[in-house]
């Protein structure tokens, strides 16, 4: 209750997106393709995922992940599936960026493979 003419300010809390790992390392797969799944869980308040992007010449997002354009409730999780296409034995790097409305607005993981 506020006195007449007063303004009440309500601070909205933000959910937090937690990745199962800090990086996704495919290791050495000797010129083959490999898919790997990263799991994200939500704490605090629900988090709405806006966009998932992958950078790096040999990395791509695969269909079947559950994070893209959805809201995840507290305690629930979603997944992103990443493919690494080695093609040669050189070290490759990239990033997985998940944009969301939670704390910090985006979560970034390093992608590595050889």
Number of C-alpha atoms within 10 A of each C-alpha: 6 7 7 6 6 8 9 9 6 6 6 7 11 16 21 22 28 14 18 13 12 13 15 19 15 20 11 15 16 14 14 13 14 14 14 14 17 18 16 21 18 22 18 15 18 20 23 20 22 16 14 18 13 20 15 14 12 19 24 19 19 13 10 11 15 16 22 20 13 14 17 22 17 16 11 12 17 20 17 20 17 22 17 27 21 23 13 13 13 12 11 18 17 19 18 23 16 21 19 24 17 21 15 12 15 16 19 16 17 16 22 20 22 21
